[in-house]
Amino acid sequence: MSVPTNDAIMDQLRTVNDPDLHRDLVSLDMVKEVTIDGGAVSVHVKLTTPACPLKEQITRDVVEAVKRVDGVVDVDVQYSAEVRGSTAQSGALKDVKNIIAVGAGKGGVGKSTAAVLLAIALQRKGASVGLMDADVYGPSIPTMLGIADAKPAVRDENIVPINAAGVKVMSIGFLVEADKPLIWRGPMVHGVVKQFLEQVEWGELDYLIVDLPPGTGDVPLTLAQTIPMTGSVVICTPQDVALIDARRAVLMYNQLNVASLGIIENMSYYLCPKCGNRDEIFDHGGAERTAHELGIPFLGAIPLNAKIRMFADAGTPSKTFTDTNAEIVAAVENVACNTAGQISIRGMESAAQPTLTVE
């Protein structure tokens, strides 16, 4: 039996494409090491996100390709991950690789709950994550994360975010009285958002998720004018009246030159915990149809579930991933992985843009 060589294996790995990025693993610099021990081969692949949605497919394709080399008997695929930045930031955000706006065309669609679940799911996959609560009119994230009474420290004139469930969190809710009505004019909103971007010690983050107020008001405009964002995610429910406003939100981001990472359908269906019957209370599939019509990705569906609501009310949303049934967990993780995949695609597109130089 012939002995496989490193060159022969690398040649075969050049035939394996990343399913999202549509380029081969070698040219993407994702093959970090190949170890050969007789007929046993180990391939170390460095993914562009620890929440890779197509990891199983990559494994299958790598094994199939390497086994075509004469002398290979067994193939083991090992993984690590390094999130690549899609935009260059500065100041307090200089070590933040990707900034993602989470918005909705209207209130009541579970936008903040989805933002929290997205942040925790990405953190559980191994990413470093921050969550900025820019919903200045209804800052509910501190309550959802069980940190409503927290008071951020100040270090070297910068605000230190609160750590909750492994996620760095900053919210206007930390700075105002719980029952005080928040009456903001446009310039005040602009000032608060700018402060959260420029005077918070975010540190090194793979993803900074920004929970926006519903609608198409001042905050998205401020973000778009202040920082380069990786892209936006729009949350909606399946029924037509919600989708009308979701379309407006997507088109608003397009006008602001913010890439649309996709749409998430929240409260997509209800699974009875006693009998397992599925009930599509608010219709189903409307977000996917709208995404296809607008030519943007559909990131997945999150079911309507009493435990998700209970854990958010109790400030323990991490329990969604441990104390709900497998289908609920899989649905939320699928949304997070698909979002991470679109961010990786956006990062590759940004890297491919030509840089203009002036001589």
C-alpha positions in Angstrom: 0.0 0.0 0.0 1.4 3.4 -0.9 1.9 6.1 1.8 -0.2 9.2 1.4 1.7 12.5 1.1 0.8 16.0 2.4 0.8 17.4 -1.2 -1.7 14.8 -2.4 -4.0 15.4 0.6 -3.8 19.2 0.1 -4.6 18.8 -3.6 -7.8 16.9 -2.6 -8.7 19.5 0.0 -8.6 22.1 -2.8 -11.7 20.4 -4.1 -13.6 20.9 -0.9 -15.6 24.2 -0.8 -17.0 26.0 2.3 -20.7 25.7 1.5 -21.4 29.3 2.6 -18.4 31.0 1.2 -18.2 29.0 -2.1 -14.4 28.8 -2.1 -12.1 25.9 -1.3 -10.8 25.4 2.2 -7.1 25.8 1.1 -7.5 29.2 -0.6 -9.6 30.4 2.4 -6.7 29.5 4.6 -8.9 27.2 6.7 -6.7 24.1 6.6 -4.3 24.7 9.4 -2.6 21.3 9.8 -2.5 17.9 8.2 -1.0 15.0 10.2 -0.2 11.7 8.6 0.4 8.5 10.6 0.6 5.6 8.2 -2.9 5.4 6.6 -4.5 7.6 9.3 -4.9 11.2 8.4 -5.9 14.1 10.7 -7.0 17.4 9.2 -7.3 20.5 11.3 -9.8 23.0 9.9 -10.2 26.5 11.3 -13.8 27.7 10.8 -14.8 31.4 10.3 -17.2 31.1 13.2 -17.7 28.6 16.1 -21.4 28.6 15.2 -20.8 27.2 11.7 -24.2 26.1 10.3 -22.7 23.5 7.9 -20.0 21.9 9.9 -21.3 18.4 9.4 -21.3 18.9 5.6 -17.7 20.1 5.7 -16.7 17.0 7.7 -18.4 14.7 5.2 -16.8 16.5 2.2 -13.3 16.5 3.8 -13.5 12.8 4.7 -14.7 11.9 1.2 -12.0 14.0 -0.5 -9.1 12.8 1.6 -10.1 9.1 1.3 -9.6 9.5 -2.5 -5.8 9.6 -1.8 -4.0 6.3 -2.2 -3.1 4.8 1.1 -5.6 6.7 3.2 -7.5 4.4 5.5 -9.0 6.7 8.1 -9.7 10.4 8.3 -10.2 12.5 11.4 -11.3 16.1 11.2 -10.5 18.5 14.0 -11.9 22.0 14.3 -11.1 25.3 15.8 -12.6 28.7 15.0 -11.6 32.3 14.5 -14.3 34.8 13.7 -13.2 37.3 11.0 -14.1 40.9 11.2 -16.2 42.4 8.4 -15.6 46.0 9.2 -12.8 48.1 10.6 -13.7 49.9 13.8 -11.9 52.5 15.9 -11.9 53.9 19.4 -13.7 51.8 22.0 -14.9 49.5 19.2 -11.5 48.8 17.7 -11.5 45.2 19.0 -15.1 44.4 18.0 -15.1 42.3 14.8 -18.8 42.5 13.8 -21.7 44.8 14.8 -25.2 43.4 14.1 -28.3 45.5 14.4 -31.4 43.6 15.5 -34.6 45.5 14.6 -38.3 45.1 13.8 -40.8 47.0 11.8 -43.3 47.1 14.7 -43.4 46.3 18.4 -44.7 43.1 20.0 -42.9 40.6 17.8 -40.4 39.5 20.4 -37.4 41.4 19.1 -35.6 41.8 22.4 -36.2 38.2 23.3 -34.8 37.1 20.0 -31.8 39.4 20.5 -31.1 37.9 23.9 -31.4 34.3 22.6 -29.2 35.1 19.6 -26.5 36.5 21.9 -26.6 33.6 24.4 -26.7 31.0 21.6 -23.6 32.5 19.9 -21.8 32.7 23.3 -22.6 29.0 24.0 -21.1 28.1 20.7 -17.8 29.6 21.9 -17.9 33.2 20.5 -17.2 36.3 22.5 -20.4 38.4 22.5 -21.7 41.8 23.6 -25.3 43.0 23.7 -26.1 46.7 23.5 -29.7 47.5 24.5 -30.4 50.6 22.3 -34.1 50.2 22.7 -34.2 53.5 24.6 -38.0 53.7 24.9 -38.4 50.2 26.4 -35.1 48.8 27.7 -36.2 45.3 28.8 -33.0 43.4 28.4 -31.7 44.0 31.9 -34.9 42.4 33.2 -34.6 39.5 30.8 -31.1 38.8 31.9 -31.8 39.1 35.6 -29.6 42.2 36.0 -32.2 45.0 36.4 -30.6 46.3 39.6 -27.0 46.2 38.3 -25.0 49.4 38.2 -22.1 49.5 35.7 -18.7 50.6 37.1 -16.7 53.4 35.5 -13.0 52.8 34.7 -10.8 55.5 33.2 -13.9 57.5 32.2 -15.4 54.6 30.4 -18.4 52.5 31.4 -17.7 48.8 32.1 -20.5 46.6 30.8 -22.3 44.1 33.0 -21.5 40.4 32.4 -24.7 38.2 32.2 -24.8 34.6 30.9 -21.3 35.2 29.6 -22.4 38.2 27.5 -21.2 41.8 28.0 -24.3 43.9 28.4 -25.0 47.7 28.4 -28.4 49.2 28.6 -30.0 52.6 29.3 -32.1 50.6 31.8 -29.0 50.6 34.1 -29.0 54.4 34.2 -32.6 55.4 34.8 -35.1 54.7 37.5 -37.2 51.5 36.9 -40.6 53.2 36.7 -39.5 56.5 35.2 -41.1 57.2 31.8 -38.4 57.7 29.1 -39.3 60.7 27.0 -36.5 61.3 24.4 -36.1 63.8 21.6 -34.0 62.8 18.6 -30.7 64.6 19.7 -31.0 62.9 23.2 -31.3 59.5 21.6 -28.4 60.2 19.3 -26.3 61.2 22.3 -27.1 58.1 24.3 -26.4 55.7 21.5 -23.1 57.5 20.6 -22.0 57.2 24.3 -22.7 53.5 24.3 -20.6 53.1 21.2 -17.7 55.3 22.2 -17.5 55.2 26.0 -18.2 51.6 26.9 -15.3 49.1 27.4 -16.5 46.5 25.0 -13.1 44.9 24.7 -12.5 42.0 22.3 -15.7 40.8 20.8 -16.6 38.5 17.9 -20.1 39.9 17.8 -21.8 43.0 19.2 -25.5 42.7 18.9 -27.5 45.9 19.1 -31.1 45.7 20.1 -32.9 48.6 18.4 -36.3 50.2 19.1 -39.1 48.9 16.8 -39.9 51.0 13.8 -37.8 53.1 11.5 -36.8 56.0 13.8 -33.7 57.8 15.0 -31.6 55.0 16.4 -30.9 53.0 13.2 -30.0 56.3 11.5 -27.6 57.2 14.3 -26.0 53.8 14.1 -25.6 53.9 10.3 -24.1 57.4 10.5 -21.7 56.6 13.4 -20.2 53.2 12.8 -19.8 50.7 10.0 -22.2 47.8 10.7 -21.8 44.3 9.5 -25.5 44.0 8.8 -29.0 43.9 10.1 -31.4 41.2 11.3 -35.1 41.9 11.2 -37.5 40.0 13.5 -41.2 39.5 12.6 -44.1 37.3 13.2 -45.8 35.3 10.4 -49.0 37.2 9.9 -49.5 39.7 7.0 -49.9 42.8 9.2 -46.5 42.2 10.8 -44.8 41.4 7.5 -45.9 44.8 6.0 -43.8 46.6 8.7 -41.0 44.1 8.4 -40.6 44.9 4.7 -40.3 48.6 5.6 -37.6 47.8 8.1 -35.6 45.8 5.6 -35.9 48.6 3.0 -34.9 51.2 5.5 -31.6 49.4 6.2 -31.1 49.1 2.5 -31.5 52.9 2.2 -29.0 53.3 5.0 -26.5 51.1 3.1 -26.6 48.4 5.9 -26.5 44.9 4.5 -29.5 42.7 5.3 -28.3 39.5 7.0 -31.8 38.2 6.9 -35.2 37.8 8.6 -36.1 35.7 11.6 -39.7 34.5 12.1 -40.6 34.6 15.8 -43.6 32.9 17.3 -43.7 30.9 14.2 -45.8 28.0 15.6 -46.8 26.5 18.9 -46.0 23.0 20.1 -48.4 21.7 22.8 -46.2 20.4 25.6 -48.7 17.7 26.5 -49.8 16.2 23.2 -47.1 17.5 20.8 -49.7 19.0 18.5 -48.4 21.9 16.3 -50.7 24.9 16.0 -49.7 27.8 13.7 -51.5 30.5 15.7 -50.1 33.5 13.8 -49.9 31.7 10.5 -46.6 30.3 9.4 -44.0 30.8 6.7 -44.7 34.5 5.9 -41.2 35.6 6.9 -39.6 33.1 4.6 -41.8 34.1 1.7 -41.0 37.8 2.4 -37.3 37.1 2.5 -37.4 35.3 -0.8 -39.4 38.2 -2.4 -36.8 40.7 -1.1 -33.9 38.6 -2.1 -32.4 38.2 1.4 -31.7 35.2 3.5 -34.3 33.5 5.8 -32.5 32.8 9.0 -35.0 30.4 10.6 -38.1 30.2 12.8 -38.4 30.4 16.6 -41.5 28.7 18.0 -43.9 30.3 20.4 -43.1 28.6 23.7 -44.2 29.3 27.3 -40.8 28.4 28.8 -39.0 30.9 26.6 -41.4 33.5 28.1 -41.1 32.2 31.6 -37.3 32.2 31.6 -37.1 35.7 30.1 -39.5 37.0 32.8 -37.4 35.3 35.5 -34.1 36.7 34.1 -32.8 33.2 33.3 -32.9 32.9 29.5 -30.0 30.5 29.4 -32.4 27.9 30.7 -34.0 27.9 27.3 -31.0 25.9 26.1 -31.2 23.4 29.0 -34.8 23.1 30.2 -36.8 23.1 27.0 -37.4 20.3 24.6 -34.9 19.5 21.9 -36.9 21.0 19.0 -37.0 24.4 20.7 -33.2 24.3 21.4 -32.5 23.2 17.8 -34.7 26.0 16.4 -32.9 28.7 18.3 -29.5 27.3 17.6 -30.3 27.0 13.9 -31.2 30.7 13.8 -27.9 31.7 15.6 -25.8 29.5 13.3 -27.5 30.8 10.1 -26.9 34.4 11.3 -23.2 33.6 12.0 -22.9 32.0 8.6 -24.3 35.2 6.9 -21.9 37.3 8.9 -19.0 35.2 7.7 -20.2 35.6 4.1 -20.5 39.4 4.6 -16.9 39.3 6.0 -15.6 37.6 2.9 -17.4 40.0 0.6 -15.9 43.0 2.5 -12.4 41.5 2.3 -12.9 41.0 -1.4 -13.7 44.7 -2.0 -10.8 46.5 -3.7 -9.0 49.1 -1.7 -8.5 52.4 -3.4 -5.1 54.0 -3.0 -4.1 57.6 -3.9 -0.6 58.1 -5.0 
